[in-house]
Amino acid sequence: MFEETFSAELAGRVGSRVEVATDNNLTEGILSTVTPTSILVINVNGGYGQNTRQFIGMDAINFVRLPASA
């Protein structure tokens, strides 16, 4: 039940900068896509070249932080 609410809340934040913590990683980037089972975070490194895409399963997420804009 909570997963549905969690994914719905994240879906409303698509395009926002996020920090996503799992048991093994802290991923920072822009929330690009949200499905009921996973999210896609794009790490924009500010330079030229390819950005890193990180798919994360909903069940692997410990927390999501939405940093305040400067």
C-alpha positions in Angstrom: 0.0 0.0 0.0 2.8 2.5 0.9 4.6 1.7 -2.4 1.6 3.1 -4.4 1.6 6.3 -2.4 5.4 6.6 -2.6 5.5 6.1 -6.4 2.6 8.6 -6.8 4.5 11.2 -4.7 7.7 10.6 -6.7 5.8 10.9 -10.0 4.8 14.4 -9.0 8.5 15.2 -8.5 9.7 14.2 -12.0 12.3 16.7 -13.2 13.4 17.5 -9.6 16.9 17.1 -8.3 17.0 14.1 -5.9 19.3 12.0 -3.7 18.3 8.4 -3.5 19.7 6.1 -0.8 19.8 2.3 -1.1 21.7 -0.2 1.1 24.8 0.2 -1.0 24.7 3.5 -2.8 23.7 7.2 -2.7 22.6 8.3 -6.1 22.3 12.0 -6.9 20.7 13.4 -10.1 17.5 14.4 -11.7 14.4 12.2 -11.3 13.5 11.3 -14.9 11.0 8.5 -14.8 8.8 6.8 -12.2 6.9 3.5 -12.6 5.2 1.5 -9.9 8.3 -0.8 -9.6 11.3 1.5 -10.4 12.7 5.0 -10.9 15.2 6.4 -13.3 17.7 9.0 -12.0 20.0 10.8 -14.5 23.3 12.0 -13.1 24.2 15.2 -14.9 27.9 15.8 -14.4 27.8 19.4 -15.9 30.3 18.7 -18.6 30.1 17.4 -22.1 29.6 13.8 -22.8 27.1 11.2 -21.7 25.1 11.4 -18.6 24.8 8.4 -16.3 21.4 6.7 -16.0 20.6 4.8 -12.9 17.6 2.5 -12.7 16.6 1.8 -9.1 13.9 -0.6 -7.9 11.3 0.8 -5.5 11.9 -2.1 -3.1 15.6 -1.1 -2.9 15.1 2.5 -1.9 15.7 3.4 1.7 14.9 7.1 1.4 14.7 9.9 -1.2 15.9 13.4 -0.3 14.8 16.5 -2.3 17.6 19.0 -1.7 16.6 22.6 -1.4 17.4 24.9 -4.3 20.2 27.3 -3.8 
